[in-house]
Amino acid sequence: MKIFLLIIAFVMVGMSFESCNKRISRSEMSFRPAPVTLPIPRGFPYMNLAADNPTTREGVQLGRMLFYDQIIDSGYKRSCGQCHILNESFSSAKENSLPHVNLVWNYTFLWNGKVDGSLENIMIFEVDSFFRTDLNRLNEHKKYPKLFKKAFGVDKITSKEVGYALAQFERTLTSTNSKYDRFLRSEEPLTEAEEAGRKIFFTEKGDCFHCHGTILLTDNTFHNNGLDSIPTLKGRDVITGKKNDRGKYKTPTLRNITLTPPYMHDGRFKTLEQVIDFYCDQVKWSPTIDPLMKQVKHGGIRLNKEERENLIAFLYTFTDTSYINNPAFSDPFQARSSEKKHTGY
């Protein structure tokens, strides 16, 4: 009898361990986000991806929601999507914000490069310093904790997870299908005017290619391009503390440039025509002007009327309409009321 009872006890213990193991296994199975592969387009460099934040379907979907939700702002007044508007290539004419396009290939962010690193760094900065996100609202929300659990396996939401989710969504915002891209892929020819503008852009005649010549149409560095004879104290020098950086600002990408007025760091030019006129005959010398502005002694590159028109025609080939019409980039709360839009649901 004792032996029989002992056998029963062992069986029950074994069943208990098996049940426990099954529970652990099911718990582990509950956090299995679906990986997403981000293809690198032909001719583009490797993406600047954080090793500890793999792209997943759950992370991207969560980041998209947070991007458009005013819950991210401590005052419930702003969302990322209000200053980075889809049909303006995720820029804003009102705010003069840099466009969010192909940021996954960036290593410095903001006009003066205040934040460097990866998308995770700039998104955490936005969460902590710009929006000052009230994390309690997210942790007490009726649905966000479950979504963060699915995306990151966490029980408590911190600014890290919020920034990482936004970074995952941001890295999907890639523009690679402008007419210029199709031209490079031998899918569509340029017009006579566009080709003439391309030759100006990529030669010393236009001098554009020095700062905008890569496939990203930005060198992602900082330049004093001769806007003022006495540069203001709000440029790269604020970050580095170096006098030689006075008047230097980040080179913006020219992708979707037709969709992102006004232009320059202070939005002083309202049209592309004004921008080209500036580079042609309004460039001003200052002690920190970039050496690339070689024609400053002539006031600029001195293009005639036809050459200016051809250059602008080429700039229009950088417009990617498929980018601004991509439903995966749109506001997921658009069909909901503005009141619910403030809280995500």
C-alpha positions in Angstrom: 0.0 0.0 0.0 2.8 2.4 0.9 4.5 1.7 -2.4 1.3 2.3 -4.3 0.8 5.7 -2.5 4.4 6.6 -3.2 4.0 5.9 -6.9 0.8 8.0 -7.0 2.7 10.9 -5.3 5.5 10.8 -7.9 2.9 10.8 -10.7 1.1 13.8 -9.3 4.4 15.7 -8.8 5.4 14.9 -12.4 2.0 16.1 -13.6 2.4 19.2 -11.6 5.8 19.9 -13.2 4.5 19.1 -16.6 1.5 21.5 -16.0 4.0 24.2 -14.8 6.1 23.7 -17.9 3.1 24.0 -20.1 2.1 27.3 -18.4 5.6 28.7 -18.8 5.6 27.6 -22.4 2.3 29.2 -23.1 3.5 32.4 -21.4 6.6 32.5 -23.5 4.5 31.8 -26.6 2.4 34.9 -25.9 5.3 37.2 -26.7 6.3 36.2 -30.2 6.1 39.4 -32.4 6.2 38.8 -36.1 9.5 39.9 -37.6 9.4 42.3 -40.6 12.2 42.5 -43.1 13.0 45.9 -44.5 14.5 45.6 -48.0 17.4 47.9 -48.9 16.6 49.4 -52.3 19.3 49.1 -55.0 21.9 51.8 -54.6 21.0 52.7 -51.0 23.4 52.2 -48.1 22.9 49.9 -45.2 20.2 51.0 -42.8 21.1 52.5 -39.4 19.3 49.9 -37.3 19.6 49.5 -33.5 20.5 45.9 -32.7 18.2 45.8 -29.7 15.1 46.9 -31.5 14.3 44.5 -34.3 11.5 45.5 -36.6 8.2 43.6 -36.0 4.7 43.9 -37.2 3.4 44.6 -33.7 6.1 47.2 -33.1 5.4 49.0 -36.4 1.6 49.0 -35.8 2.1 50.3 -32.3 4.5 53.0 -33.4 2.0 54.2 -36.1 -0.7 54.5 -33.5 1.6 56.5 -31.1 2.7 58.7 -34.0 -0.8 60.0 -34.6 -2.1 59.9 -31.0 -2.1 63.0 -28.8 -1.8 60.8 -25.7 1.9 61.1 -26.3 1.8 64.8 -25.4 1.7 65.7 -21.8 -0.8 68.4 -22.6 -2.9 66.3 -25.0 -2.4 69.1 -27.6 0.0 67.6 -30.1 0.9 64.4 -31.9 3.9 63.6 -34.1 1.5 63.6 -37.1 0.4 67.2 -36.5 3.9 68.6 -37.1 4.9 65.9 -39.7 2.0 65.7 -42.1 1.8 62.9 -44.6 0.8 64.9 -47.7 3.7 67.3 -46.9 6.2 64.4 -46.9 5.9 64.4 -43.1 7.0 68.0 -42.8 4.9 71.0 -41.9 4.7 74.4 -43.6 3.4 75.9 -40.3 6.2 74.5 -38.1 9.0 74.4 -40.8 9.8 70.9 -39.5 12.3 68.7 -41.3 10.6 66.1 -43.4 10.5 62.5 -42.0 11.6 60.6 -45.0 14.4 58.0 -45.2 15.4 58.9 -41.6 16.6 55.3 -41.1 19.7 56.3 -43.0 20.4 59.3 -40.8 22.9 59.5 -38.0 22.2 63.1 -36.8 18.8 64.7 -36.3 17.3 68.2 -36.0 18.5 71.3 -37.8 21.5 71.7 -35.5 22.2 68.0 -34.9 21.3 68.2 -31.3 20.6 64.4 -31.3 22.8 61.8 -32.9 22.8 58.0 -33.1 19.8 56.1 -34.4 16.1 56.6 -34.8 15.7 55.2 -31.3 17.8 58.1 -29.9 15.8 60.8 -31.5 12.5 59.2 -30.7 13.3 58.8 -27.0 14.4 62.5 -27.1 11.0 63.5 -28.5 9.2 61.4 -25.9 11.2 62.7 -22.9 12.2 66.2 -23.9 9.7 67.5 -26.5 6.4 65.8 -25.6 7.3 65.1 -22.0 5.0 62.1 -22.3 3.0 61.1 -19.2 3.8 57.4 -19.0 1.1 56.9 -16.4 -1.5 57.6 -19.1 -0.2 54.9 -21.2 0.2 52.4 -18.4 -3.3 53.1 -17.2 -4.8 53.1 -20.7 -7.4 50.3 -21.4 -5.6 49.0 -24.5 -2.0 50.3 -24.8 -0.5 48.1 -22.1 -1.6 45.0 -24.0 -0.2 46.3 -27.2 3.2 47.1 -25.6 3.1 43.6 -24.1 2.7 42.1 -27.5 5.3 44.3 -29.1 8.0 44.3 -26.4 7.0 41.7 -23.8 7.0 44.4 -21.0 4.5 44.8 -18.1 5.4 48.4 -17.5 5.7 51.0 -20.3 8.7 53.2 -20.2 9.9 56.0 -22.5 12.3 53.4 -24.0 9.5 51.3 -25.4 7.6 54.3 -26.6 10.6 55.6 -28.4 11.4 52.1 -29.8 7.9 51.7 -31.2 8.0 55.1 -32.9 11.4 54.2 -34.3 10.1 51.0 -35.8 7.3 52.9 -37.6 9.7 55.7 -38.7 12.1 53.3 -40.3 9.3 52.1 -42.6 8.9 55.6 -44.0 11.1 55.2 -47.0 10.8 57.0 -50.3 12.4 55.2 -53.2 9.9 55.6 -56.1 10.3 59.1 -57.4 10.7 59.7 -61.2 14.4 60.2 -60.4 14.5 56.7 -58.9 12.7 55.3 -61.9 15.2 57.0 -64.1 18.1 55.5 -62.3 16.4 52.1 -62.6 16.0 52.7 -66.4 12.2 52.6 -66.1 11.4 56.1 -67.2 13.3 58.7 -69.2 13.8 62.3 -68.2 12.4 65.1 -70.4 14.8 67.4 -72.2 14.4 70.1 -69.6 14.8 67.6 -66.7 18.0 66.2 -68.3 19.4 69.7 -68.7 18.6 70.4 -65.1 20.3 67.1 -64.1 23.5 68.1 -65.8 23.4 71.4 -64.0 22.7 69.7 -60.6 25.6 67.2 -60.9 28.3 69.6 -62.3 30.2 72.6 -61.0 27.8 74.7 -62.9 25.1 74.1 -60.3 27.3 72.9 -57.4 24.2 71.1 -55.9 25.8 67.7 -55.9 28.4 68.4 -53.3 25.7 68.5 -50.5 22.9 66.6 -52.2 24.6 64.2 -54.5 24.0 60.9 -52.8 21.0 58.6 -53.4 19.6 60.1 -50.2 19.9 63.6 -51.8 21.7 64.8 -48.6 25.1 64.3 -47.2 23.7 64.4 -43.7 26.3 66.9 -42.5 26.2 70.6 -41.7 27.0 73.6 -43.8 26.9 77.4 -43.8 25.5 78.0 -47.2 25.8 81.8 -47.2 22.4 82.9 -46.1 23.7 85.7 -43.9 26.8 87.9 -43.7 26.4 87.7 -39.9 25.2 84.2 -39.1 22.9 83.8 -36.1 23.9 81.8 -32.9 21.4 79.1 -33.4 23.2 76.7 -35.6 25.6 73.8 -35.1 27.7 76.0 -32.9 25.1 75.8 -30.2 25.8 72.1 -29.9 29.6 72.0 -30.5 30.5 75.3 -28.9 32.8 76.0 -31.8 32.8 79.4 -33.5 33.6 77.8 -36.8 30.2 76.0 -36.7 28.3 79.3 -36.6 25.7 79.5 -39.3 25.9 75.7 -40.1 22.7 73.7 -40.4 21.9 70.2 -41.4 21.6 69.5 -45.1 17.9 68.6 -45.7 17.1 65.8 -48.1 15.8 67.1 -51.5 13.4 64.1 -51.7 9.9 65.4 -52.1 11.3 68.9 -52.0 8.3 70.2 -53.9 6.1 69.2 -51.0 8.0 70.7 -48.2 7.9 74.5 -48.3 9.0 76.8 -46.8 12.8 76.3 -47.2 15.9 76.8 -45.2 16.2 76.3 -41.4 14.2 79.5 -40.8 11.7 79.1 -43.6 12.7 82.4 -45.2 12.0 81.2 -48.8 8.4 80.2 -49.7 9.1 78.8 -53.2 11.7 76.8 -55.0 12.2 79.7 -57.4 13.2 81.9 -54.5 15.7 79.2 -53.4 17.3 79.0 -56.8 17.4 82.8 -57.1 19.3 82.8 -53.8 21.9 80.3 -54.9 22.3 82.2 -58.2 23.0 85.7 -57.0 22.2 86.3 -53.3 24.8 84.2 -51.5 26.6 86.2 -48.8 30.2 85.8 -47.5 30.8 85.3 -43.8 33.9 84.0 -41.9 32.4 80.5 -41.6 30.9 80.1 -45.0 31.4 76.6 -46.4 34.3 76.2 -48.8 31.9 74.4 -51.2 30.2 77.8 -51.8 33.0 78.6 -54.4 31.0 81.2 -56.3 30.3 83.4 -53.3 32.5 86.1 -54.8 30.0 86.4 -57.7 27.0 86.2 -55.4 26.3 82.6 -56.5 26.2 80.3 -59.5 24.8 82.9 -61.9 22.4 80.7 -63.9 20.3 82.3 -66.6 16.5 82.1 -66.7 16.3 78.9 -68.8 19.0 77.2 -66.7 17.1 78.0 -63.5 13.8 76.6 -65.0 15.6 73.4 -66.1 17.1 73.0 -62.6 13.7 73.3 -61.0 12.3 70.9 -63.5 14.9 68.3 -62.4 14.1 69.0 -58.7 10.5 68.1 -59.4 11.6 64.6 -60.4 12.4 64.0 -56.7 8.7 63.9 -55.9 7.4 60.5 -54.8 3.6 60.5 -54.9 3.4 56.9 -53.9 5.1 57.9 -50.6 2.5 60.4 -49.6 -0.4 58.1 -50.7 0.9 54.9 -48.9 -2.0 53.8 -46.7 0.4 52.1 -44.3 1.7 55.6 -43.4 -1.7 57.2 -42.8 -3.5 58.1 -39.6 -5.1 54.9 -38.2 -7.6 57.0 -36.2 -8.7 59.1 -39.2 -12.2 57.5 -39.3 -12.7 58.1 -35.6 -14.0 61.2 -33.9 -11.5 63.9 -32.9 -12.3 63.3 -29.2 -11.4 59.6 -29.4 -8.4 60.5 -31.4 -6.9 62.2 -28.3 -6.8 59.0 -26.4 -6.1 56.4 -29.1 -9.5 54.6 -28.8 
